[in-house]
Amino acid sequence: MKQIPQISSGIAGPLGVLHLPRLWQKLILSARGKLADGYDACGQGYDQMVLDALGLDREKTIQFVTGSLPSYPLFEKWILDQCGGSVDAAAVEKLNAAIRGYEHADSTRRAILDACGIVDDGTIRDAVSLNNLDDWTEFYNSVR
């Protein structure tokens, strides 16, 4: 059975990097053929932003996760190994601020809220919250 990723982009692991646990989950699900249709294992949005901020090679990261299926702590250990033992705190804070502050286009926001049955009164604007609502709606629809 294919699965909707349920880790929010607004969640960070011990390294403090928002979205990193979600990227790991999507790569693991994809490697097992269980990532729900319509979800990129490693897309060009938040996924690529995380890779860029950490200075990780995209293909090497995908190959590591899909080839070895590490636990999340082992994934973070591998990242530290790739980064010389520590991540750039300023780069992580800049990334986290960009993730928290990103807003979808008006048309995307309206489509997500409409699918959720929520009136678009302009109060839900950030992409993390909208993506959460989208995931939860997709999950709900998949189990009804």
Phi and psi in degrees as GROMACS dihedral restraints (atoms count N, CA, C in turn):
[ dihedral_restraints ]
;  ai    aj    ak    al  type     phi  dphi    fc
    3     4     5     6     1   -78.3    20    10
    4     5     6     7     1   148.6    20    10
    6     7     8     9     1  -123.1    20    10
    7     8     9    10     1   143.6    20    10
    9    10    11    12     1   -81.3    20    10
   10    11    12    13     1   129.6    20    10
   12    13    14    15     1   -60.4    20    10
   13    14    15    16     1   132.3    20    10
   15    16    17    18     1  -114.5    20    10
   16    17    18    19     1     6.6    20    10
   18    19    20    21     1   -92.7    20    10
   19    20    21    22     1   124.6    20    10
   21    22    23    24     1   -72.3    20    10
   22    23    24    25     1   151.1    20    10
   24    25    26    27     1   -64.5    20    10
   25    26    27    28     1   -18.3    20    10
   27    28    29    30     1   -84.2    20    10
   28    29    30    31     1     5.9    20    10
   30    31    32    33     1  -103.3    20    10
   31    32    33    34     1   138.2    20    10
   33    34    35    36     1  -120.2    20    10
   34    35    36    37     1   151.8    20    10
   36    37    38    39     1   -91.5    20    10
   37    38    39    40     1  -165.0    20    10
   39    40    41    42     1   -56.5    20    10
   40    41    42    43     1   -29.7    20    10
   42    43    44    45     1   -72.2    20    10
   43    44    45    46     1   -13.7    20    10
   45    46    47    48     1    83.1    20    10
   46    47    48    49     1    14.6    20    10
   48    49    50    51     1   -94.8    20    10
   49    50    51    52     1   111.6    20    10
   51    52    53    54     1   -60.7    20    10
   52    53    54    55     1   147.0    20    10
   54    55    56    57     1    76.5    20    10
   55    56    57    58     1   -18.2    20    10
   57    58    59    60     1   -58.6    20    10
   58    59    60    61     1   -44.6    20    10
   60    61    62    63     1   -60.6    20    10
   61    62    63    64     1   -36.1    20    10
   63    64    65    66     1   -66.7    20    10
   64    65    66    67     1   -43.4    20    10
   66    67    68    69     1   -57.9    20    10
   67    68    69    70     1   -46.8    20    10
   69    70    71    72     1   -57.4    20    10
   70    71    72    73     1   -47.2    20    10
   72    73    74    75     1   -61.2    20    10
   73    74    75    76     1   -43.6    20    10
   75    76    77    78     1   -64.8    20    10
   76    77    78    79     1   -39.5    20    10
   78    79    80    81     1   -65.7    20    10
   79    80    81    82     1   -41.2    20    10
   81    82    83    84     1   -63.5    20    10
   82    83    84    85     1   -48.6    20    10
   84    85    86    87     1   -59.5    20    10
   85    86    87    88     1   -43.9    20    10
   87    88    89    90     1   -62.6    20    10
   88    89    90    91     1   -42.8    20    10
   90    91    92    93     1   -60.6    20    10
   91    92    93    94     1   -31.0    20    10
   93    94    95    96     1   -93.2    20    10
   94    95    96    97     1     3.8    20    10
   96    97    98    99     1    70.7    20    10
   97    98    99   100     1    23.5    20    10
   99   100   101   102     1  -112.9    20    10
  100   101   102   103     1     2.9    20    10
  102   103   104   105     1   -75.6    20    10
  103   104   105   106     1   128.0    20    10
  105   106   107   108     1   -57.8    20    10
  106   107   108   109     1   146.8    20    10
  108   109   110   111     1   -58.1    20    10
  109   110   111   112     1   143.4    20    10
  111   112   113   114     1    91.9    20    10
  112   113   114   115     1    -5.6    20    10
  114   115   116   117     1  -109.0    20    10
  115   116   117   118     1   128.6    20    10
  117   118   119   120     1   -79.6    20    10
  118   119   120   121     1   136.8    20    10
  120   121   122   123     1   -64.8    20    10
  121   122   123   124     1   -38.9    20    10
  123   124   125   126     1  -152.3    20    10
  124   125   126   127     1    92.1    20    10
  126   127   128   129     1   -88.8    20    10
  127   128   129   130     1  -171.1    20    10
  129   130   131   132     1   -94.6    20    10
  130   131   132   133     1    -2.0    20    10
  132   133   134   135     1   -90.0    20    10
  133   134   135   136     1  -116.4    20    10
  135   136   137   138     1   -57.5    20    10
  136   137   138   139     1   -37.9    20    10
  138   139   140   141     1   -55.8    20    10
  139   140   141   142     1   -51.3    20    10
  141   142   143   144     1   -68.3    20    10
  142   143   144   145     1   -34.7    20    10
  144   145   146   147     1   -60.0    20    10
  145   146   147   148     1   -41.4    20    10
  147   148   149   150     1   -65.5    20    10
  148   149   150   151     1   -47.3    20    10
  150   151   152   153     1   -59.3    20    10
  151   152   153   154     1   -44.7    20    10
  153   154   155   156     1   -63.6    20    10
  154   155   156   157     1   -45.1    20    10
  156   157   158   159     1   -62.6    20    10
  157   158   159   160     1   -34.5    20    10
  159   160   161   162     1   -89.0    20    10
  160   161   162   163     1    -7.1    20    10
  162   163   164   165     1    70.8    20    10
  163   164   165   166     1    30.2    20    10
  165   166   167   168     1   -92.3    20    10
  166   167   168   169     1   140.6    20    10
  168   169   170   171     1   -72.9    20    10
  169   170   171   172     1   125.4    20    10
  171   172   173   174     1   -55.8    20    10
  172   173   174   175     1   -56.1    20    10
  174   175   176   177     1   -65.7    20    10
  175   176   177   178     1   -39.7    20    10
  177   178   179   180     1   -63.5    20    10
  178   179   180   181     1   -40.4    20    10
  180   181   182   183     1   -66.3    20    10
  181   182   183   184     1   -46.7    20    10
  183   184   185   186     1   -60.3    20    10
  184   185   186   187     1   -45.6    20    10
  186   187   188   189     1   -63.0    20    10
  187   188   189   190     1   -40.5    20    10
  189   190   191   192     1   -61.3    20    10
  190   191   192   193     1   -50.9    20    10
  192   193   194   195     1   -68.8    20    10
  193   194   195   196     1   -47.1    20    10
  195   196   197   198     1   -72.8    20    10
  196   197   198   199     1   -25.6    20    10
  198   199   200   201     1   -84.3    20    10
  199   200   201   202     1   -34.5    20    10
  201   202   203   204     1  -111.2    20    10
  202   203   204   205     1   -12.3    20    10
  204   205   206   207     1    47.6    20    10
  205   206   207   208     1    59.1    20    10
  207   208   209   210     1   -72.9    20    10
  208   209   210   211     1   154.8    20    10
  210   211   212   213     1   -64.5    20    10
  211   212   213   214     1   166.3    20    10
  213   214   215   216     1   -62.0    20    10
  214   215   216   217     1   -45.4    20    10
  216   217   218   219     1   -59.3    20    10
  217   218   219   220     1   -36.4    20    10
  219   220   221   222     1   -68.9    20    10
  220   221   222   223     1   -32.6    20    10
  222   223   224   225     1   -63.7    20    10
  223   224   225   226     1   -46.7    20    10
  225   226   227   228     1   -63.9    20    10
  226   227   228   229     1   -36.6    20    10
  228   229   230   231     1   -62.5    20    10
  229   230   231   232     1   -43.4    20    10
  231   232   233   234     1   -60.2    20    10
  232   233   234   235     1   -41.7    20    10
  234   235   236   237     1   -60.7    20    10
  235   236   237   238     1   -46.5    20    10
  237   238   239   240     1   -59.0    20    10
  238   239   240   241     1   -40.3    20    10
  240   241   242   243     1   -61.0    20    10
  241   242   243   244     1   -40.0    20    10
  243   244   245   246     1   -69.5    20    10
  244   245   246   247     1   -27.9    20    10
  246   247   248   249     1   -98.9    20    10
  247   248   249   250     1    14.1    20    10
  249   250   251   252     1    74.1    20    10
  250   251   252   253     1    23.9    20    10
  252   253   254   255     1   102.2    20    10
  253   254   255   256     1   -13.1    20    10
  255   256   257   258     1  -154.9    20    10
  256   257   258   259     1   156.4    20    10
  258   259   260   261     1   -98.7    20    10
  259   260   261   262     1   154.3    20    10
  261   262   263   264     1   -73.6    20    10
  262   263   264   265     1   107.6    20    10
  264   265   266   267     1   -59.8    20    10
  265   266   267   268     1   -38.9    20    10
  267   268   269   270     1   -66.6    20    10
  268   269   270   271     1   -39.1    20    10
  270   271   272   273     1   -66.1    20    10
  271   272   273   274     1   -38.5    20    10
  273   274   275   276     1   -65.8    20    10
  274   275   276   277     1   -43.6    20    10
  276   277   278   279     1   -65.5    20    10
  277   278   279   280     1   -39.1    20    10
  279   280   281   282     1   -64.2    20    10
  280   281   282   283     1   -43.6    20    10
  282   283   284   285     1   -60.7    20    10
  283   284   285   286     1   -50.5    20    10
  285   286   287   288     1   -59.1    20    10
  286   287   288   289     1   -40.2    20    10
  288   289   290   291     1   -64.8    20    10
  289   290   291   292     1   -39.4    20    10
  291   292   293   294     1   -65.6    20    10
  292   293   294   295     1   -40.9    20    10
  294   295   296   297     1   -65.6    20    10
  295   296   297   298     1   -47.2    20    10
  297   298   299   300     1   -63.0    20    10
  298   299   300   301     1   -33.7    20    10
  300   301   302   303     1   -92.7    20    10
  301   302   303   304     1    -4.9    20    10
  303   304   305   306     1   -72.1    20    10
  304   305   306   307     1   136.4    20    10
  306   307   308   309     1  -122.6    20    10
  307   308   309   310     1   135.9    20    10
  309   310   311   312     1   -68.5    20    10
  310   311   312   313     1   161.3    20    10
  312   313   314   315     1   -61.0    20    10
  313   314   315   316     1   154.2    20    10
  315   316   317   318     1   -54.6    20    10
  316   317   318   319     1   -41.0    20    10
  318   319   320   321     1   -65.2    20    10
  319   320   321   322     1   -37.9    20    10
  321   322   323   324     1   -68.0    20    10
  322   323   324   325     1   -44.6    20    10
  324   325   326   327     1   -58.3    20    10
  325   326   327   328     1   -47.4    20    10
  327   328   329   330     1   -62.1    20    10
  328   329   330   331     1   -40.9    20    10
  330   331   332   333     1   -64.6    20    10
  331   332   333   334     1   -42.9    20    10
  333   334   335   336     1   -64.3    20    10
  334   335   336   337     1   -49.2    20    10
  336   337   338   339     1   -63.6    20    10
  337   338   339   340     1   -39.4    20    10
  339   340   341   342     1   -61.0    20    10
  340   341   342   343     1   -45.0    20    10
  342   343   344   345     1   -62.9    20    10
  343   344   345   346     1   -27.2    20    10
  345   346   347   348     1   -88.8    20    10
  346   347   348   349     1    -8.2    20    10
  348   349   350   351     1    76.1    20    10
  349   350   351   352     1    27.7    20    10
  351   352   353   354     1  -109.4    20    10
  352   353   354   355     1   131.7    20    10
  354   355   356   357     1   -70.2    20    10
  355   356   357   358     1   131.8    20    10
  357   358   359   360     1   -81.9    20    10
  358   359   360   361     1    92.9    20    10
  360   361   362   363     1  -100.8    20    10
  361   362   363   364     1     9.2    20    10
  363   364   365   366     1    85.8    20    10
  364   365   366   367     1     0.8    20    10
  366   367   368   369     1   -84.3    20    10
  367   368   369   370     1   -24.1    20    10
  369   370   371   372     1  -105.5    20    10
  370   371   372   373     1   105.5    20    10
  372   373   374   375     1  -120.8    20    10
  373   374   375   376     1   -30.6    20    10
  375   376   377   378     1   -75.1    20    10
  376   377   378   379     1   144.8    20    10
  378   379   380   381     1   -66.2    20    10
  379   380   381   382     1   -33.1    20    10
  381   382   383   384     1   -61.5    20    10
  382   383   384   385     1   -48.3    20    10
  384   385   386   387     1   -64.5    20    10
  385   386   387   388     1   -41.8    20    10
  387   388   389   390     1   -65.0    20    10
  388   389   390   391     1   -41.6    20    10
  390   391   392   393     1   -64.9    20    10
  391   392   393   394     1   -37.6    20    10
  393   394   395   396     1   -60.1    20    10
  394   395   396   397     1   -48.8    20    10
  396   397   398   399     1   -58.6    20    10
  397   398   399   400     1   -41.4    20    10
  399   400   401   402     1   -62.6    20    10
  400   401   402   403     1   -46.8    20    10
  402   403   404   405     1   -60.5    20    10
  403   404   405   406     1   -45.4    20    10
  405   406   407   408     1   -64.9    20    10
  406   407   408   409     1   -38.0    20    10
  408   409   410   411     1   -67.2    20    10
  409   410   411   412     1   -44.0    20    10
  411   412   413   414     1   -62.1    20    10
  412   413   414   415     1   -42.1    20    10
  414   415   416   417     1   -60.8    20    10
  415   416   417   418     1   -49.5    20    10
  417   418   419   420     1   -58.2    20    10
  418   419   420   421     1   -46.0    20    10
  420   421   422   423     1   -63.7    20    10
  421   422   423   424     1   -30.5    20    10
  423   424   425   426     1   -74.7    20    10
  424   425   426   427     1   -21.2    20    10
  426   427   428   429     1  -108.4    20    10
  427   428   429   430     1    -0.4    20    10
